[in-house]
Amino acid sequence: MSKTEILQELPQLTPGERQEIRERLAELDQDDWLDAGALTSAEKTLIEERFRDLEANPRTSIPWDEAKARLLAPFRR
């Protein structure tokens, strides 16, 4: 299957299937996304600091699903 064919099929996938693809791509790319040039040096530093803080203080964080729900709550009224 060509890249063009894959890209054409993506909109037809379920959200779960797309998430599975994102997870697989992240697994393949590992930490390479930090070096893709899309982030500035300051942004990379901030992300690394946040990861270190999360590792040092895991109880101060919340799961993404909860954070997302909190962010979207005001718009669901």
Protein Blocks (a to p, Z undefined) as FASTA:
>chain_A
ZZklmmmmmmmpcfklmmmmmmmmmmmnmmmmmmnopacfklmmmmmmmmmmmmmmmmlp
ccfklmmmmmmmmmmZZ
